[in-house]
Amino acid sequence: MKWIITILLLTVISSAEAALSEKFKQTDAQFSARVKPHLLSLDNDFFDIFLSFRPELSPVKEISRNNVKILKELQYMHRICRPNVFVRCQASLKILEEFVRQNHALTYTLKRSGPCAMVTKSKCTFSISILNDLYLATQRAQNNLKLGLTSPRPAIFWSVIEKDLGDIRTFTQGFISQNFPDSLNQDFQVLWNGFFKVNQDLFLSSSNAKLFQAWVDRLNFSINEFLLSLSNKEKLLPQGLKLKAEVMHTKWNLMLKEYL
């Protein structure tokens, strides 16, 4: 009976959310000033929930936040950096180098924390492998950024550096998805892949209102489905988790109500 109720509720949610994208009328400037601060707050809420299960993985939040800043700086670099404008390229490369340096140190901290609590042995093995890949990617990125900074033609290193930085983001996100608690793995995968991974990749680093408009229905479905699933699994939840999820969900709905 529970699964029938769940399907019916999700159908109602899906029908109700179909018009959300049609109602969203923000400009890029309005989206950046009004909506993005809410999305950043929601990202904090996600990590608060995730890290309530895995507090020893707290450095991954700062790594993720740095990855968003890296993506934003790369987008800026593409606009202002030209092969013959060395000073502009160098300034961006220095900013990127600092974020990568921080991520390298944070990854080392994660490696020492033993990231294997609350997950199966196979997930643990894969998680450690991803963490090693992340550590090596930050090392490569640091080396290539230094080459770019000392070269009279830093633009020739762009493609290599961008690949390194893309690898850092990919490995970070893979590490997160491997460390959701087994008892709620499917629920967290829905929330992560349908909302927060997208939020980090597309919205926190840009001011593209049209892109958000194209995604808002799917974001809404994912966060609704997560809360609904938790309601059916209250006995599996640590104390306070459902309340945190409800607060996150309420913030999202208030944002929609205000700007749609």
N, C-alpha and C positions, 0 to 999 in steps of 0.2 A: 504494500500500500504506500509506503514511504516514497518509493521510487516513482510511483504514479503522480504523487503530489509534487515531487521535485520537478518532473517533466512539465506538469501543468504550470507551475510557478515560473519556470524558465521560459516557457512559451509566452506567458503574459509579459515577462520582462522584455523578451525579444521584440514583442509587438509594440510595447510602450516605447522602447528605445529607438525604433526605426526612424522616428522623426527628429531625433536629436541633431543629427548632422544638418538637417534642413533649417533648424532654429539657430544654429551658431553663426553669428554675423560679425565677429570681431575682426578688426584689421590686424596686420602684423604688429603694429605698435601697441595696440590694445591687448593683444594676446601676450606680448612680452611683459607688459606692465601689470596686467591683471591676473592672467591665468597661470603663467609660469611660476610665480611664487607659491601658488597652491599646489602645483605639480611637484615642486621641490619639497614642500611640506609633506606631501603624500609619500614621496620617496623616503623621507626620514621615517615615516610611520612603518613603511614596509621593512626597513632594516631593524627598526625597534622590535617588530614581531619576529623576524627571522633570527635575530641575535638573542631573543629571549630563550630560544632553543640552543643556540650555539654561541654563547658569550665569548668563547675563546677565539672566535673568528672575527672579532670586532675590527681588525685592520682592513678587512675587505670592504667595509663601508667607505673608508677614506680613499682606498684604491679606486673604487667605483666613481667616487666624486671627482677624483683627479682625472679619470678617464673622460668624464664629461667635459672638464676644462680643457683637456688635450684636444678633444674633438672640436670644441668651440674655437680654440686657437688655430687649428688646422684650417678651418673654414675661413677665418680671418686672414691667414697667411696666403691662401689661394687668391684672395681679393687684392691684397696690397703688395705681395712679394713678387718681384720680377727678376729674371736672371741678371739684369744689369743694375739692380738696386740692392747692393750688398747690405747696407745698413738696416733696411727694413727686414730682409731675410734673417739677418743675424739676431735682431731683437726677438723675433718669433722663435727662432731656434733656441735661444737662451731660456725663454719661458718654458718651452717644451722640455728642455733638458732638466730643469728644476722639478717639474712634475714627475718625470721619469725617474729621477734620482730618489724622490720621495717614495714612489711605488716600488722601486728596487729594495729600499730599506724595509718597507712595510711587508713586502713579500717574504723577506728573510725572517721577519718576526712571525709571520704565519707558518713558515716551514718549521720553526722551533716550537710552535704551539701544539703540534700533533693533531692534525685535523681529521680525527677519525671517530669521535664520540657520536653515538646515536645513528650511525649508518652501518650498512652491511659491509662485510669484508671486501666484496668485489667493488663496491662504491668507494670504499676507503682507498683501495689500490689505485683506482682510476683518479680519485681526488688528488692523491699525492703526485701522480704522474702529471696532471694538469698544473699543479702548483710548481713542479720543477720546470715545466715548459714556460710558465709565466715568469719565473725567476730568470731563466735564460733569455727570454724575450726582452725583459727590462735591461739586461746586461748588453744585449746586442744594440738595443735602441740608444743606450748611453754612448756606446762606442761610435755608432754612426752619426749621432748628433755632434759629437766632438769633432769628427771629420768634417761635417758640414760647417761647423763654426770656424774651423781653421782654413777652410778652402776659399779661394777668391771667387769661386763659382759654386756657392752652396746649393743652388737650384738643381744641380746634377744629382744631389743626394735625396731629392724629394721622394722619389718612388720607393727607394729602399727604406727611408725613415717612415713613410706612411704605412708600408707593409709591417714594419716592426710595431708601430703604434696600434695598428689594426689587430695584430696578434695579441698584444697586451690586453686589449678590450675583449677579444674573443675568449682568451684563456681565463680572464677574470669572471666573465659571465658563465663560462663552463664550470668553473670552480663553485660558484654560487649554486648553480642548478644541481650539482652533485651532492650538496650538503644540506638539502632539506631533510627534515626528520622522516624516516621511512613510514611512520604511521600516517603522515599527512602529505606524502610526497606528491601524489597526483593533484591535490588541491593547490599546493604551492606552485606546481608546474603551470597550472592554469593561470594563476595570478601573475607569475613571473613572466611567462612567455606572452600572455595576452595583454599585459598592462605595463609592468615595471621595466622589463627589458626594452620594450618599445619606447617607453618614456625616456629612458637613458639614451637610447640610440638616436631618437628623432626630435624630441621636444625640449629637453633641458638644455641642449646645446644650440638651439636655433630659435627663430622667432617666426616660424612659418604657420600662420593661422589656417591656411587652406589645408595643409597637411594634417593638422590636428582635427580639423573638421572631417576629413576623410576617415579618420581613425576613431572618432569619439564613440561611435556605436559599439565597436568591438571592445574598446576600453571599458565601457559601461557594462557590457555583458560579462566580461572577465571578473570584474570586482564584485558584481552582484552574485555571480556563480560561486565565487570563493566564500562569501559570507553565508550563502544558502547552504553550501556543503558543510561549513563549520557548525551550523545550527543542527545538522543531523549527526554530528560527531562530538557533542559536548563532553561526553565521558572520556574522550581521548585527549582533551585539551588541558594544558597546564593552567593553573589559576590565573585569571586576568587576561588570557589570550583573546577570548571571545570579545571582551570589552574593548581591547585595543583594536581588534578588527572592526568592531561596530563604530568606534570613533573615526577610524580611517574612512569607512564607508559613508558616514555622516558628512565628513569634510568634503568628500567627492560630490555627494548629492547637493550640498549647499552651494558648492562652486557651480554646478550645472544650473541650479535654480537662479543664481545671480547673473550668469553670463549667457544663458541660452534663452 
